[in-house]
Amino acid sequence: GRVAVVEVLNLNDEIKELIMKRADSNQIKKVAVASGMETLRDNALRKVLAGITTIEEVMRITADF
């Protein structure tokens, strides 16, 4: 079976404003994480701790993030 590893950006007013101002993606990500967003790698690592996948698989799928 397969398990989804996801990163969901919920838009709040601060993030919407940054997008409208064409802010750098790193700045948007920083604000999103501070607002509670779980990154792709964090989501995958949580699945490692739950015994669903391996650290090797996490590193393979999140290498570019």
C-alpha positions in Angstrom: 0.0 0.0 0.0 0.9 3.6 -0.3 0.6 6.4 2.2 0.2 10.1 1.2 2.8 12.5 2.5 1.3 16.0 2.3 2.0 19.7 2.9 -1.1 21.9 3.0 -0.9 25.7 3.0 -4.0 27.1 4.7 -4.4 30.7 3.7 -4.8 33.3 6.5 -4.9 37.1 6.1 -1.1 37.4 6.7 -0.2 34.8 4.1 -2.7 36.3 1.6 -1.1 39.7 2.0 2.4 38.2 1.4 1.2 36.5 -1.7 -0.4 39.7 -3.0 2.9 41.5 -2.3 4.7 38.8 -4.3 6.8 37.9 -1.3 9.6 35.4 -1.5 8.4 31.8 -1.1 10.8 31.3 1.9 9.1 34.2 3.7 5.7 32.8 3.0 6.8 29.4 4.2 8.3 30.9 7.4 5.0 32.6 8.2 3.0 29.5 7.3 5.1 27.3 9.6 4.8 29.8 12.4 1.0 29.7 11.9 1.0 25.9 12.3 1.6 24.5 8.9 3.3 21.1 8.9 6.0 20.8 6.2 6.2 17.9 3.8 9.3 16.6 5.6 7.8 17.0 9.0 4.7 15.1 7.9 6.9 12.3 6.5 9.0 12.2 9.7 5.8 11.9 11.8 5.0 8.8 9.7 8.5 7.4 10.4 7.9 7.8 14.2 4.5 6.0 13.8 6.3 3.1 12.1 4.5 3.7 8.8 7.6 4.3 6.6 11.4 4.5 6.9 13.8 7.3 7.2 15.4 6.3 4.0 12.1 6.7 2.1 11.6 10.1 3.7 15.0 11.3 2.6 14.4 10.0 -0.9 11.0 11.7 -1.4 11.9 15.0 0.4 15.5 15.5 -0.9 14.6 18.5 -2.9 12.6 20.2 -0.1 
